[in-house]
């Protein structure tokens, strides 16, 4: 079920053969989180990028005075991470917690790099998602 959801999502941008999709899907890990569970906490490493299959998550930043700023609500078919931490390996500055029970398909930075290096279609897919995601923010 989750993989069919991911395949339909990818298909909006690129068409993959069954073999290409099976290869790409092998880089993802299915994860489940409970309501109010943190997926990423400021100060931790954030080495995964997540595709929401079910649920809603909130990405926020808390300033030095303790004031929370909500940056994103990611729902089904959205991607999220702490982009700076994910891409640089630095500790996260964002908190990401579940508004409701959530299921994701996640990919590590290393696996995303391997997948993009071996599949021009997936490299194109992720570049397009990154661009449209930035425009949405």
N, C-alpha and C positions, 0 to 999 in steps of 0.2 A: 504494500500500500504506500509506504513512505517513498519508496524508490519510484513508483509510478508518478507520484506527486512531483518529485524532483525532475523526472524525465519530462513531464509536461511543461514544467517551468523552464528547463533548458531549451526545450523545443520552440519556445516563443522567440528565441534568438538564433539558435543553430539546430540543424537536424543531424542527429547522430544515428548511425546504424546500431543494431542490437549489440554488436560486438564492441563498438565504440562506447556505448552507454554502459555496458557491463564493466568495461575497463575503468571508465570514469567513476562509476559507483563504488568500485573497490577501494577508492581513496577516502570514502566517507565512513563515519561511525555514527550509529544511531544512539541518541541519548535521551533520557527522560528526567524531568525536573518537577518538583512539587511547587505549588503556589507558595510564594514568598522566599523560595530558595534562590540564593545568589548563584549565578553562573560565572560571573566575573566580579571580583572585588578589587577596589583601588589598592595598589601595592603588590598585588599578586601578578604572576605571569599570565598572559592571555595569548596562548599559542594556538588557539582555535578560532576559526570563523564558522558561524552557525547559520543554517537555513532553517527557518521555523516551519515545521510540518503541522503543528497543532499548538495553540496557545498564544499568549501575548507576553512580551518582555519589555521592561523599561530600562533604558540606558540613561544614567544620570551622572552628574558631576557635583561633588560637594566642596564648597570653598572653605577657606581657612576659618571662617566664622561659623561653619556648620550649616550654611544655607544650601539646599539642594536645588540644582537646575536640571530639569528633565530635557534631554537632548533628542530622544527618539522613543517612540513606542513601536516595536516591531511585532507584527502579527503574521499570520500564516502567509507563506510565500515571500517573506522578507528575509533579508540577510542582516546579521549584526555581528559586531565584535567591538573591541577597543582598537580602532584602526592603527593608531600609533604603536600601541604595545604589540599588536599582531605582526606588524611589518618591521619593527625594529628590534624586537626582543627585550625592550625596556619594560619595567613594571607598569601595570595598568594604572590609568588615572581615572577611569570610569568605573562605576558600579552598574552591573546588569543583573536585575532580579526579575523573577517571574510574577506577573500579575495574576496568572492562573496556571494550573498544571500545564506543562509545556513539553513538547517533543521536538527535537531538532536532529538534523543530520549535520555533523561537524566535520571539518577538514583542517588538519594542522597546516602550519605555514610550510613545513618541509614537503608535505604531500601535495599541497597546492602548487608549489614550485615544480615538483616532479611531473604532476599532471599537465601543467601548462607547457613545460619543456617538451613533453612528448605528444601533445595534442594541440595543434593550431586552433582547432574549433573551440576547445575549452579555454584556451588562452583568450580568444576573441570574446567568448561568452563572459568570462570574468572581467575583462576590460570594459565591456558594455555595461555590465551590472555596476561596476565601480563608478563609471561616469554618470549613469542615471541615478544612482544612489546619492552621489554628491550633489547633483542638481536638485534632488528631492529635499535634501537637508537645507 
